Structure formats: C-alpha cells, structure tokens
C-alpha cells in the first residue's frame, strides 16, 4: 500500500482569506461612497479601525487579520 500524505499549506489558506476580506471591505467602502484605496491605506498605515466602515461587518472582518500580513500579501501581489 503506497499512500502519499497530502500537505495542507496554511500560507495559501491565509492568502485566500486576506484576498477575500480585502475585496469584501473594498466593496463595502465603495458602496458607502468612500474612496476604498484611501480608506484601506489609512487603516493599514495607522491601525485606526475608524477608517473602515462598520457596514456589513467590514470593520470586524478586517480586524481579524494581522495588518502586517495584509501589507506583506499586497506587496507580494504587486511584485508578481
């Protein structure tokens, strides 16, 4: 019996979670009439959650993620 072990890559899961959350928060900010890029940059640079609307739980969603991981993910995506 030759069974190979399947490996689960947490990094890919985290990246997918970050991407999904950023897109959701972006859409909420856009829907509320804010400039999503400016609001996200404000949050990422200061850590002040007031840059993110409470609408549809966006603030709570982004708060679950580590800001440094978000920045690293965005930088990696930009450099690809």
Steps between C-alpha positions, in 0.01 A plus 500: 500500500659824382314799641640847468434755767310805390649821627285793600662836435385749762667781308273449200197491726604824673564669167157400374343629821683833471406540134135421567483739797671787317259463207198492733615804697586685178150440367335613824704821504417563135129436562505749789649770275854497637820476298589139593870530421544810716303347786696173489832683484394710799417189697810307398738784580346609830313198632201725568188293432292816459621508140288189437120518503299280736255440215446128431760409762793629293687639801463174688619299197817699446573514873538120500804526273849608598578832328859394432377187321265713288783734404732208421230336287432821306871556443546144376207540262640828370845356439375196308 
